[in-house]
Amino acid sequence: MLHFYIIHTLTVVAFFASGYTAAEIVDPNTPFLFRPAAFGYSLPVVYLIWIVVVAVLYVPCKRFANYKRNHRSWWLSYV
């Protein structure tokens, strides 16, 4: 679940870092927020972002896997 928040945060940061303003958050040509028609990156940049997100989430996922292995609470089977 963390990857949704991380990727959305990165999208908002990249949106404003690219020079867009708060008035351009909603684009009538697209149903998505923070996604104007001219906003985007090349495939190598997308792969780099993907690798960074996976690397950032590796440690928390590993720790949570260890927690699930050591604790047998009923609710952990649903997460």
N, C-alpha and C positions, 0 to 999 in steps of 0.2 A: 504494500500500500504506500510505502514511503516514496516510491519512484514517481507516483502521480504528483505529489507535492513538490518534489525536487525538479521534475521536468517543467511543471507549470511555473515555478519560481524562476527557473532559467529562461523560460519563454518571456516572462514579463521583464526581466532584466535585459535580455537581448533586444526586446521591443524598444525600451526606452534608450538603451545604449546606441541603437541604430538611428536615433534622432527623431523618432515619432513622439507625438505629444498625447496627452490624455484625451484630447478631442478626437484622436484617430483610433481609439480603442475599438469602437464599433464602426465597421465598414458595411455599407448597404449592399455591397457586391458579394459578401461572404457571410455565412451564418456563424462564423467563429469570432470570438473576442480576441483581441491582440493579434489579429492575422489579416493585415491589409493585403491586397492583391500583389503588391510588389515586395512583400516581406518573405525572406527565405534564405537558405544557405545551400551551398553545393553539397554533393553527396559525401566527399571526404570530410567536410566539417561536421556533417550529421553523424558520421561514423566516429569521429573524435569525441563528440558530445556523448554518444552512446557508451563509448569505452570509459569515459570519465564517470558517468552515472553508475555504471556497473562497478567500477573500482571503488567509488565512494560508498556504495551499498554493500560491498562484500563483507566488511567487518561487522556491521550491525546484523546482517543476515547470519553470519557465522556464530555470533554471540547468541542470537535468538535460537538457532538450531541447538546449541549447547544447553540453553535454558530449557527448551522443550524436552531434550533428552534426559535432563536431570530432575525435572519436575513433571509429575503425572497428574496435573489438574485436568478436570473434565473439559474445561473451556479451551485448553490448548489444542485439542484435536480439531477445533473449528477455525483456528487461525493458521 
